[in-house]
Amino acid sequence: MSHHAETPDAPIYRIYDSKLNKVKIAWLGTGNSVGFEVFEFIDPPNKPCLEFDYAKTGFFHIAVTAPDVEGAVKRVLENGGDQVGEIVSMGAEDQAAYVRDPWGNVVELLSCSFEHLMANK
């Protein structure tokens, strides 16, 4: 499934800074509540990284289920990480937040399973 996050109130626009204007997202759900998201930043476009810096390589972000998103964000902050953007509503009861570990890796905290989130898209 793919989706264009074009509405200005989409949660992704409250996570990333105001320079983000358009993004294309593809989702793949697998067994055991595992999901993959692939982002293609359209405006501004992705820029290739032409220099290899082993200390800064890694994944773009992973998403994990955290039933208490606010509590999980607090623990990340207490342990040397930081928060990216704001905690966003993902529907009537669900929340999501992006946090960064002390090494710069981004983790999405999602209060529900990936299947639940994608069920009504």
KOLTOR-624204 format. One record per residue: y, z, x of N, C-alpha, C, O, CB in turn; residue in one letter. Coordinates in steps of 0.02 Angstrom, whole numbers, padded with zeros to 5 digits, always signed. Each point is the difference from the previous one (the first is absolute). Glycine has a CB too. Layout:
N
YZXYZXYZXYZXYZXA
...
***
This chain:
121
-00058+00000+00042+00058+00000-00042+00061+00000+00044+00002+00036+00051-00063+00024-00143M
+00111-00099+00075+00062+00003+00038+00058+00011-00047-00007-00011-00061-00041-00065+00149S
+00103+00098-00062+00056+00020-00041+00064-00011+00039+00002+00013+00060-00073+00072-00121H
+00122-00109+00029+00066-00003+00031+00040+00060-00025+00010+00008-00060-00013-00136+00067H
+00024+00170+00040+00042+00057-00018+00071-00026-00003+00037+00005+00049-00116+00080+00005A
+00098-00111-00111+00066-00030-00007+00048+00042-00041+00061-00011+00003-00115-00099+00007E
+00029+00157-00048+00045+00041-00040+00033+00052+00044-00033+00032+00041-00038-00050-00143T
+00137+00026+00095+00036+00045+00045-00020+00074-00007+00016+00040+00043+00078-00120-00049P
-00130+00097-00048-00021+00070-00008-00073+00011+00021-00026+00055-00010+00108-00045-00084D
-00114-00060+00124-00069+00008+00024-00001+00056+00053+00046+00004+00040-00073-00127-00064A
-00025+00164+00024-00002+00057+00048+00010-00019+00073+00030+00038+00038-00105+00016-00117P
+00050-00113+00099+00006-00019+00071+00073-00003+00023+00014+00012+00058-00121-00076-00069I
+00153+00048-00034+00070-00005+00018+00033+00068+00008+00056+00005+00026-00052-00114-00085Y
-00038+00162+00038+00026+00067+00010-00034+00033+00061+00019+00055+00020+00004-00045-00143R
-00074-00043+00150-00033+00025+00060+00032-00031+00062+00015+00036+00048-00123-00022-00111I
+00119-00080+00063+00031-00033+00056+00075-00003-00009+00025+00013-00054-00128-00081+00071Y
+00139+00052+00037+00073+00002-00003+00028-00057-00042-00036-00044-00024+00037+00098+00136D
+00064-00053-00121+00034-00047-00046+00000-00072+00026+00020-00045-00037+00050+00139+00000S
-00092-00106+00099-00003-00068+00025-00059-00040-00029-00001-00061+00004+00055+00101+00101K
-00104-00005-00133-00058-00034-00029+00020-00029-00068+00020+00035-00045-00100+00043+00105L
+00073-00145-00065+00018-00034-00062-00060-00029-00037+00000-00003-00061+00108-00023+00113N
-00160+00004-00015-00057-00031-00032-00062+00010+00042+00001-00009+00061+00073-00076-00116K
-00130+00104+00023-00063+00011+00034-00056-00026-00045+00004+00006-00061+00042+00095+00123V
-00097-00129-00030-00060-00021-00036-00056+00047+00020-00009+00016+00059+00047-00139-00062K
-00076+00147-00047-00053+00049+00013-00065-00026-00029-00002-00025-00056+00086+00120+00055I
-00138-00088+00039-00067-00016-00024-00042+00063+00003+00004+00038+00049+00005-00160-00011A
-00049+00135-00090-00042+00059-00003-00073-00019-00004-00018-00050-00031+00110+00112-00026W
-00134-00023+00090-00073-00008-00004-00030+00069-00010+00008+00043+00043-00006-00148+00030L
-00036+00116-00129-00034+00063-00011-00073-00006+00019-00032-00051-00014+00112+00079-00079G
-00107+00024+00124-00070+00002+00020-00033+00061-00031+00032+00036-00039-00006-00097+00147T
-00088+00073-00092-00035+00058-00026+00028+00065+00028+00035+00001+00050-00136-00071-00062G
+00084+00124-00021+00018+00067+00023+00075+00011+00006+00023+00036+00045-00130-00033+00015N
+00146-00034-00104+00073+00010-00003+00038-00024+00061+00056+00023+00012-00079+00074-00083S
-00006-00142+00111+00034-00028+00058+00037-00063-00023-00028-00040-00036-00058+00088+00117V
+00147-00056-00058+00037-00060-00017+00038-00026+00061+00017+00039+00045-00006+00001-00163G
+00000-00104+00120+00039-00031+00053+00061-00033-00030-00004-00032-00052-00099+00013+00121F
+00160+00029-00037+00062-00034-00019+00023-00041+00059-00004+00022+00057+00036+00071-00138E
-00009-00154+00067+00029-00042+00052+00070-00017-00023+00009-00027-00055-00123-00021+00091V
+00163+00063+00006+00070-00014-00016+00023-00061+00039-00015-00006+00059+00037+00129-00083F
+00014-00167-00009+00035-00055+00034+00074+00008-00017+00020-00011-00057-00122-00068+00051E
+00140+00099+00055+00072+00009-00011+00033-00069+00001-00002-00035+00050+00000+00151+00002F
+00032-00134-00109+00031-00066-00008+00073+00001+00020+00023-00044+00036-00104+00019-00129I
+00118+00075+00070+00072+00005+00013+00018+00073+00013+00002+00039-00048+00022-00141-00023D
-00011+00123+00132-00002-00041+00061-00072-00015+00020-00045+00038-00017+00153+00012+00054P
-00119-00105-00002-00068-00020+00018-00030+00044+00055+00035+00031+00039-00006-00148-00072P
-00096+00117+00035-00034+00033+00056+00021-00034+00064+00012-00061+00002-00111+00092-00075N
+00104+00009+00126+00017-00028+00065-00059+00013+00046-00024+00056+00005+00148-00038-00022K
-00149-00070+00051-00056+00011+00045+00020+00045+00058+00056-00004+00026-00102-00108-00057P
+00001+00154+00052+00010+00043+00058-00026-00038+00061-00060-00010+00007+00050+00117-00076C
+00054-00129+00112-00019-00042+00056-00017+00040+00062-00027-00028+00048+00099-00060-00095L
-00056+00153+00048-00015+00041+00058-00053+00051-00019+00005+00033-00051+00111-00049+00096E
-00167+00022-00003-00053+00048-00011+00019+00067+00030+00015+00004+00060-00101-00096-00061F
+00087+00144-00039+00014+00067+00024-00057+00044-00025+00000+00020-00058+00127-00038+00060D
-00175+00034+00042-00060+00035-00022+00016+00067-00033-00038+00024-00042-00024-00079+00133Y
+00118+00085-00074+00018+00065-00029+00025-00007-00072+00006+00051-00035+00021-00010+00150A
-00012-00101-00137+00028-00009-00067-00043-00043-00045+00022-00020-00054+00089+00033+00103K
-00172-00028-00029-00043-00039-00043-00031+00044-00053+00004+00062+00005-00028-00142+00089T
-00006+00051-00143-00031+00039-00053+00003-00038-00066+00021-00057-00002+00009+00164+00061G
-00050-00074-00110+00000-00030-00067+00070+00003-00030+00042+00039+00022-00162-00007-00037F
+00132-00073-00036+00064+00002-00035+00003+00063-00042+00045+00041+00008-00038-00167-00010F
-00056+00135-00044-00007+00064-00035-00068+00002-00033-00030-00052-00014+00154+00059-00005H
-00148+00053+00008-00060+00011-00039+00020+00043-00059+00049+00036+00002-00126-00046+00100I
+00038+00007-00156+00013+00041-00059-00059+00047-00010-00058-00020+00005+00129-00071-00058A
-00055+00153+00037-00051+00050-00014+00018+00036-00065+00059+00004-00018-00083+00011+00142V
-00027+00010-00158+00011+00037-00061+00020+00072+00017-00036+00034+00037-00046-00107-00099T
+00137+00095+00035+00024+00068+00009+00024+00025-00068+00057-00014-00020-00023-00007+00142A
-00076+00057-00159+00019+00021-00068+00067+00035-00005+00035-00007-00050-00155+00018+00028P
+00141+00026+00074+00065+00033+00002+00042-00035+00053+00002+00022+00058-00051+00090-00095D
+00083-00165+00018+00039-00040+00047+00056+00041+00031+00009-00002+00061-00036-00101-00127V
+00064+00141+00026+00055+00039+00027-00024+00051+00051+00031+00010+00052+00031-00025-00160E
-00119+00048+00094-00028+00048+00047-00023-00033+00064+00009+00028+00054-00043+00042-00150G
+00004-00130+00090-00023-00036+00059+00060-00021+00044-00004+00004+00061-00097-00045-00126A
+00155+00018+00033+00060-00019+00038+00026+00061+00037+00019-00005+00059+00010-00085-00144V
-00027+00147+00053+00024+00062+00031-00042+00017+00063+00027+00019+00051+00013+00023-00164K
-00106-00049+00107-00044+00014+00057+00011-00049+00058-00001+00019+00058-00084+00028-00137R
+00097-00110+00062+00015-00050+00052+00064+00020+00037+00002-00002+00062-00059-00089-00130V
+00109+00109+00031+00063+00019+00030-00007+00062+00044+00029+00005+00053+00031-00054-00151L
-00100+00097+00075-00012+00062+00038-00039-00012+00064+00003+00041+00046-00001+00021-00154E
-00037-00118+00112-00042-00014+00058+00026-00056+00044-00039-00032+00036-00057+00071-00103N
+00161-00053+00064+00031-00047+00046+00007-00071-00024+00023-00043+00038-00069+00113+00047G
+00026-00085-00147+00009-00067-00027+00065-00005-00037+00039+00048-00002-00162-00061-00007G
+00136-00044-00021+00060-00007-00041-00016-00042-00062-00054-00030-00005+00127+00040+00106D
-00026-00012-00146-00008-00035-00064+00037-00066+00003+00056-00003+00027-00068+00112-00089Q
-00017-00162+00035+00030-00066-00004+00021-00011-00073-00043-00001-00044-00027-00045+00142V
+00134+00039-00111+00022-00009-00069-00009+00062-00041-00003+00056+00026-00025-00176-00017G
+00023+00111-00075-00005+00056-00045-00069+00002-00034-00037-00049+00002+00161+00044-00020E
-00140+00060-00013-00060+00004-00041+00014-00040-00063+00051+00010-00033-00085+00105+00079I
-00011-00161-00063+00012-00045-00056-00051+00010-00055-00057+00021+00012+00108-00104+00066V
-00031+00068-00138-00044+00003-00058-00040-00065-00003+00028-00055+00008+00051+00131-00071S
-00145-00070+00052-00043-00059-00004-00029-00005-00071-00056-00023-00008+00029+00032+00131M
+00064+00012-00172-00023+00002-00068+00016+00067-00031+00038+00039+00028-00129-00120-00002G
+00063+00094-00084+00016+00060-00037-00012+00064+00040+00041+00046-00002-00068-00108-00101A
-00029+00066+00138-00018+00063+00033-00010-00006+00075-00006+00050+00035-00046-00017-00141E
+00049-00093+00132-00019-00010+00070+00061-00006+00045+00053-00025-00020-00157-00030-00018D
+00095+00078+00101+00053-00003+00050-00027-00031+00064-00060+00000+00012+00117+00101-00062Q
-00011-00126+00091-00018-00025+00066+00057+00016+00048+00058+00005-00020-00129-00098-00030A
+00054+00101+00113+00049+00010+00052-00027-00030+00064-00061-00003+00010+00106+00109-00064A
+00000-00129+00096-00019-00023+00067+00023+00053+00049+00056+00025-00004-00048-00149-00029Y
-00051+00140+00079+00016+00047+00054-00019-00033+00066-00039-00047+00002+00022+00149-00077V
+00046-00076+00129-00015-00027+00066-00026+00058+00043+00029+00054+00001+00059-00146-00011R
-00143+00080+00045-00027+00051+00044+00043+00003+00063+00042-00044+00010-00159+00028-00056D
+00106+00066+00090+00042+00005+00060-00004-00060+00047+00043-00006+00044-00059+00127-00052P
-00033-00165+00000-00007-00059+00042+00028-00063-00032-00003-00054+00028-00098+00105+00021W
+00130-00044-00109+00032-00056-00034-00044-00037-00050+00024-00048-00030+00043+00038+00130G
-00129+00031-00110-00044-00033-00048+00019+00021-00071+00012+00060-00012-00105-00065+00097N
+00096-00042-00131+00020+00014-00069-00061+00010-00043-00048-00039+00003+00154-00028+00013V
-00105+00119-00056-00053+00017-00047+00031+00005-00070+00049+00035-00009-00117+00026+00099V
+00038-00096-00138+00021+00006-00070-00041+00054-00032-00062+00000+00004+00095-00122-00009E
+00000+00169-00028-00033+00053-00037+00004-00018-00074+00055-00009-00026-00026+00097+00114L
-00084-00094-00120-00004-00023-00070-00037+00052-00041-00054+00022+00019+00056-00143+00017L
+00027+00142-00091-00029+00055-00039-00061-00019-00040-00033+00044-00028+00146+00002+00022S
-00129-00110+00001-00058-00022-00039-00043-00047+00043+00021-00020+00054+00044+00032-00163C
-00124-00029+00084-00041-00048+00036+00031-00069-00003+00040-00015-00044-00142+00083+00018S
+00083-00110+00074+00024-00068+00002-00019-00039-00063+00040-00038-00026-00047+00042+00150F
-00055+00007-00148-00022-00035-00062+00043+00019-00059+00018-00043-00041-00134+00040+00085E
+00133+00067-00049+00043+00023-00056+00068-00034+00004+00027-00021-00051-00088+00132+00048H
+00089-00114+00063+00065-00030+00009+00001-00074-00020+00047-00023-00032-00025+00105+00123L
-00075-00118-00072-00002-00072-00011-00029-00020-00068+00002-00059-00017-00013+00046+00140M
-00016+00059-00160-00036-00015-00061+00040-00039-00051-00027-00041-00036-00038+00142+00056A
+00128-00088-00024+00041-00031-00053+00050-00051+00027+00051-00013-00032-00065+00117-00034N
+00001-00131+00124+00048-00049+00029-00013-00069-00027+00035-00047+00018-00028+00114+00086K
***
